[in-house]
């Protein structure tokens, strides 16, 4: 049974009940183009996570740039909408992320339009990864506000980290060569 749906261009994104998979369908050809399984993505981040906690509870397609997927275990998975590759797995809710939506900002009088923010809604809140969770933190619903530009920032940071690692490897190699003479 289909529980979630998003449409962008010629693609249709479907989430089915109790499934960790988001199906990507080509609307015109009526064929399955791709499947995005969030279980392995979350498992890489949290090895003890169960398949039940990785079921898709909500998702939102953000301007054909990224797919924000909320899971039953409180994880938020950001996926590149073009390549369907994972960008990030973030665990800030203690239980299911019930809703993901855009909070659009109004245009200012100077014409500047900032990127929209993203809101997630779920029970409980993890203050910091690895931080102790108190019972009172889990008793209430929380709305979290995210920077709508987060997926692009993550891509930039990953590319920068890769460049730095390559530069470090190159410098280390040069240093070892100079010491061997």
Secondary structure, 3 states (H helix, E strand, C coil): CEEEEEEECCEEEEEECCCCEEEEEECCCCEEEEEEEHHHHHHHHCCCCCCHHHCEEEEEEECCCEEEEEECCCEEEEEECCCCCEEEEEECCCCCEEEEEEECCCCCCCCCCCCCEEEEEEECCCCCCCCCCCHHHHCCEEEEEECCCHHHHHHHHHHHHHHHHHHHHHHHHHHHHHHHC
